[in-house]
Amino acid sequence: MKVPFFNTDYPHQLLKDEIHGAFQRVMDRGVFINGPEVGLFEQQFGAYHGQQVSAVCCGNGTQALELILRAFAIGPGDEVILPALTCFASAEPVVAVGARPVFADILSGEKTIDPEAVKQKITKATKAIIVVHLYGLPARMDELKEIAQVNHLFLIEDCAQGHGATFRGKPVGTFGHAAAYSFYPTKNLGSLGDGGAVLTTDEQIANKVRIIRDHGQTAKDLHVLSGMNSRMDELQAAVLSVKLSKLDVLNEMRKTVAGFYRNRLCAHAEKPPNESGHVFHQYVVEVGDREKLMEYLTSNGIHAAIHYPYLVPHTPAFSINERFPVAERAIKRILSLPVFPGISKDMRSHVAEKINAFYAIGEDND
Ligand SMILES: *Cc1c(COP(=O)(O)O)cnc(C)c1O
């Protein structure tokens, strides 16, 4: 049996007619940029997070973070604290605006940024903390929010892996001063191409982002600053409106698969935290003998992955000579298992059986 790591067969089959309808509507209207579909999705995505939440769409998640940093006027001489274990794209925007990324270690269980490590990294130059809800598990927003408040720092949420996740019942993306979303096709809410959004309850910040994303224009040909081009196109917005209507259903399906793995996998696989607000963008276990296990899974048709094999500060791009003991231990042991909505019962059983078999064989040899 072949088990892919990810595919979009299920949601796209489920929503086929509506997605085709959205395509047709956009084609018939003949407006492809800055039209009503983006406006509608912005309203819907903001409302999904609560009253008074504004969403501003943009080109992708990386640019959503850059737009936020620019709206907060973060630049040269400023420091931004972020976790050592994250997608490279969490750090790139900090460099893009000329500020310095300062990396902090993670919590061993949750894999999100360690609030105590954050405190130790704060200097006079610190302007912001970028919190990442890694794998779909909300970071410790109560502690992080307090640290940001006490130290007068901007709190930015990187929600690219956390669509629909909640912390103590409240949606992520609403704890900080602004949040960045990505709609890359593999995310929990994915478009059919690139897309991103900034979320904020601060209307002034939302307006700044609207201006910066559109070449610094406040009105046609009136450029009040030198901005960038970061737009979402109408087709993607129309598809995202359709898919947003099923986000919670699809997240529940991920949770069901996660529950299955939790019950079925042997104790050799350390399970991720079982928080109700976790939306399992990735289902990440910690294992010993990871490379051999991966080979064994591959030979049994199962595609697993590593998120991520390198810490961002230790990539050649940064080459920062600093130790992050918790994150360094984690990256040698983490393994992401297929958890996409629509993975069949046979497939997930196959994954669990093969992992258990791998460790049972090991025990026989002892
Ligand atoms: C995917 C991702 C991004 C970047 O989003 P893009 O749309 O690919 O630019 C940023 N941060 C995290 C944590 C991500 O997973």
The ligand as a MOL file (V3000), in Angstrom:
LIG
                    3D

  0  0  0     0  0            999 V3000
M  V30 BEGIN CTAB
M  V30 COUNTS 15 15 0 0 0
M  V30 BEGIN ATOM
M  V30 1 C 4.3310 28.2240 5.2320 0
M  V30 2 C 4.8720 29.0470 6.3120 0
M  V30 3 C 5.2580 30.3790 6.1090 0
M  V30 4 C 5.3450 31.0080 4.7530 0
M  V30 5 O 4.1950 31.0480 4.0130 0
M  V30 6 P 4.2990 31.2090 2.4120 0
M  V30 7 O 2.8820 31.4420 1.9980 0
M  V30 8 O 4.8500 29.9420 1.8660 0
M  V30 9 O 5.1580 32.3690 2.1210 0
M  V30 10 C 5.6760 31.1170 7.1990 0
M  V30 11 N 5.7220 30.5810 8.4260 0
M  V30 12 C 5.3740 29.3030 8.6710 0
M  V30 13 C 5.4280 28.7750 10.0660 0
M  V30 14 C 4.9580 28.4780 7.6180 0
M  V30 15 O 4.6270 27.2050 7.8620 0
M  V30 END ATOM
M  V30 BEGIN BOND
M  V30 1 1 1 2
M  V30 2 1 2 3
M  V30 3 2 2 14
M  V30 4 1 3 4
M  V30 5 2 3 10
M  V30 6 1 4 5
M  V30 7 1 5 6
M  V30 8 2 6 7
M  V30 9 1 6 8
M  V30 10 1 6 9
M  V30 11 1 10 11
M  V30 12 2 11 12
M  V30 13 1 12 13
M  V30 14 1 12 14
M  V30 15 1 14 15
M  V30 END BOND
M  V30 END CTAB
M  END
